[in-house]
Amino acid sequence: MNIGSSNDAAAVKEQYANSKGLSTRISFHELYSTNKQGYGNWIVSNYEIPEGARVLEIGCGTGVSWLGHENLIDKCEKFYFTDFSEGMLETIKGNLGERANVEYMQADIQNLPFDDKSFDIVIANAMLYHVPDLAKGISEVRRVLRDGGTFYCSTYGESGFTEELANWFKLEGDDFKPNHNFTMDNGAEHLGKEFTEVTALRYKDSFHITNIDDLAGYIVSLASLHGIGTLPKEKIYEVLRAHEENGVIDLPKDYGMFVVK
């Protein structure tokens, strides 16, 4: 996860200092998502990685999406997994282990420590919206990507469950601060300033939640829904139960990825 300097960046750095919080969120999605392929598996299924490729992943996180797909890593000449967080790098090392063609290192997308045109593939999943200088970050990706190479980057849209919950709880102002810096709705515009071919792919999914306690705990932990965390527990359950049908709460999900040439 890449971050920079600012109060918001400091909060992001704390949030991703280790993999615990991220793993908790991943577990909730695995448990209650209706699309059982899994977002991470779907992302990897769209990669086209040629034999002998040089690959860079920025903001690699825990690396769990690569589990079961290690053959894609092994076919590469060199694979750099980078993250701003040392804690994340320790976790991904534990998940993927040491490999002759793999290097784990700290790096900032705004100032990548690689030569021009170094990579055939660059990957940046669920992290571009955190980059303080997004234009600089995307420019750096273009710089290190070889002509004809591919940039894969995933993100969320602006019509997902956080927007729905904000409506349920009537959140506004400081109580609801969605990060729309780079989304499926505006990402193509940002990417188009550096790249000529930008394709948007949407992942079809939703939440089907059968345990209201799990949902209450999950949404309180989300920074964008700050206003929910300030409410009494009884109020949170009251609002959620108003949208419960036959013991189930359904919520939309809005995710996807860009394939960029």
LINWO-V566187 format. One record per residue. N is the residue number from 0. OMEGA is omega in degrees with one decimal (NA if undefined). NEAR is the number of other C-alpha atoms within 10 Angstrom. D_FIRST is the distance of its C-alpha to the first C-alpha in whole Angstrom. Layout:
# LINWO-V566187
n;omega;near;d_first
N;OMEGA;NEAR;D_FIRST
N;OMEGA;NEAR;D_FIRST
This chain:
# LINWO-V566187
n;omega;near;d_first
0;-177.6;29;0
1;178.0;28;4
2;177.7;27;7
3;-174.8;18;10
4;174.6;10;14
5;178.0;10;15
6;178.6;9;16
7;-179.9;13;14
8;178.3;16;11
9;178.2;13;12
10;177.9;13;12
11;179.7;17;9
12;178.3;19;8
13;-178.3;11;11
14;-176.4;14;10
15;-179.9;21;7
16;174.1;17;9
17;-171.0;19;10
18;-172.8;18;11
19;-177.9;15;14
20;179.3;13;13
21;179.5;15;11
22;177.9;14;14
23;179.6;13;16
24;178.0;14;15
25;-179.4;15;15
26;179.5;11;19
27;179.5;15;20
28;179.4;19;19
29;-174.9;16;21
30;-169.2;13;24
31;177.1;18;25
32;-179.0;20;24
33;177.0;17;27
34;-173.5;16;25
35;172.1;13;25
36;-177.9;11;24
37;-177.2;16;20
38;180.0;21;18
39;178.2;16;16
40;179.3;16;19
41;178.5;16;20
42;-178.0;19;17
43;-179.1;14;18
44;179.7;10;22
45;179.1;12;21
46;169.6;15;20
47;-174.7;11;23
48;-178.7;16;22
49;176.2;13;26
50;177.2;12;27
51;-178.2;13;26
52;169.8;18;23
53;-170.8;22;20
54;175.2;25;17
55;170.1;25;13
56;-178.6;21;10
57;-176.6;28;7
58;-170.2;27;4
59;179.7;26;7
60;-175.3;30;6
61;179.9;24;10
62;-175.2;19;12
63;-179.4;17;14
64;179.2;17;15
65;-179.8;17;16
66;-174.3;12;19
67;179.4;9;22
68;-176.3;13;21
69;178.6;11;21
70;177.6;10;24
71;177.3;16;22
72;-174.2;22;20
73;-178.5;16;23
74;-176.6;16;25
75;173.3;17;23
76;-179.9;15;24
77;179.7;19;20
78;176.8;23;17
79;171.0;20;14
80;-177.1;23;11
81;176.2;27;8
82;175.7;25;5
83;-173.4;23;5
84;175.3;24;6
85;179.5;18;10
86;177.5;16;10
87;-179.5;25;8
88;176.5;25;10
89;-179.5;16;13
90;-178.4;18;13
91;175.0;22;12
92;178.5;17;15
93;-178.5;12;17
94;-173.3;14;17
95;177.2;16;17
96;178.6;10;19
97;177.7;11;21
98;-175.5;12;22
99;-175.8;9;24
100;-175.2;14;22
101;173.0;18;18
102;177.3;14;16
103;-178.1;18;13
104;174.0;13;12
105;178.0;19;10
106;178.5;20;9
107;-177.7;20;9
108;-179.6;27;9
109;-179.0;20;12
110;-174.2;12;14
111;-176.8;17;13
112;-178.3;12;16
113;179.3;14;18
114;175.4;10;21
115;173.8;14;22
116;-177.1;14;22
117;-169.1;17;21
118;174.0;25;19
119;-177.7;20;21
120;170.0;25;18
121;-177.4;24;14
122;175.8;19;12
123;-175.2;22;9
124;172.9;20;9
125;-179.3;20;8
126;-175.7;19;6
127;179.5;25;9
128;177.4;19;10
129;-172.3;20;8
130;-179.0;22;9
131;178.0;18;12
132;-174.6;14;14
133;179.9;18;14
134;177.9;15;17
135;179.7;14;16
136;179.9;19;13
137;176.9;21;15
138;178.2;18;18
139;176.1;20;16
140;179.4;26;15
141;-178.5;22;19
142;-174.7;18;20
143;-179.4;21;18
144;178.7;25;19
145;174.5;18;23
146;-177.0;13;26
147;179.2;9;26
148;-176.8;18;22
149;176.6;24;20
150;177.1;25;17
151;178.6;22;15
152;-179.8;22;13
153;177.9;25;13
154;177.8;22;13
155;175.4;22;16
156;-175.6;20;19
157;180.0;19;21
158;-176.3;14;24
159;-173.6;15;22
160;179.7;18;23
161;177.2;21;21
162;178.9;19;24
163;179.5;15;26
164;177.2;19;26
165;177.3;20;26
166;178.8;12;29
167;-175.5;13;30
168;179.2;18;30
169;-179.5;12;31
170;175.1;17;28
171;179.7;12;28
172;-177.8;7;27
173;-178.8;11;24
174;179.1;18;25
175;-176.4;21;23
176;178.4;17;20
177;177.0;15;18
178;179.7;13;15
179;-179.1;16;17
180;178.9;14;15
181;-176.3;24;15
182;174.8;22;16
183;-178.6;22;19
184;-177.4;14;21
185;-175.0;13;20
186;-178.6;23;18
187;178.4;19;21
188;178.4;13;22
189;-176.3;15;19
190;-177.4;22;19
191;178.3;13;23
192;-178.9;11;23
193;-172.6;17;22
194;-175.3;17;23
195;-176.2;9;26
196;-178.0;13;25
197;-179.7;18;23
198;178.9;11;23
199;176.2;15;22
200;-178.6;15;22
201;177.9;15;22
202;-177.4;16;22
203;-175.7;13;25
204;174.4;18;24
205;173.8;19;25
206;171.8;20;25
207;-166.7;17;28
208;-175.2;21;28
209;179.4;17;31
210;-175.8;12;30
211;177.5;16;30
212;178.7;11;29
213;-180.0;12;26
214;-179.6;16;25
215;179.3;16;26
216;-178.2;13;24
217;-174.3;13;21
218;177.2;19;21
219;-177.2;18;22
220;-175.1;15;18
221;-176.3;14;17
222;-177.3;18;16
223;-179.9;18;17
224;-175.5;23;21
225;-176.2;19;21
226;179.0;20;25
227;-179.0;24;25
228;-179.9;17;24
229;-178.5;11;27
230;173.2;12;30
231;-178.4;9;32
232;-177.9;13;32
233;179.6;8;35
234;178.5;12;34
235;-178.8;18;31
236;178.9;14;33
237;-179.4;10;35
238;-178.5;13;33
239;-178.6;17;32
240;178.2;14;35
241;-179.7;10;36
242;179.6;13;34
243;176.7;14;35
244;-179.1;10;37
245;176.7;6;39
246;-176.2;11;36
247;172.1;15;33
248;178.0;18;31
249;179.8;17;30
250;178.5;17;27
251;171.1;18;25
252;-176.5;22;22
253;-176.8;19;21
254;176.7;22;18
255;179.8;21;18
256;174.7;25;17
257;171.6;22;18
258;-166.8;18;20
259;178.2;21;20
260;NA;20;23
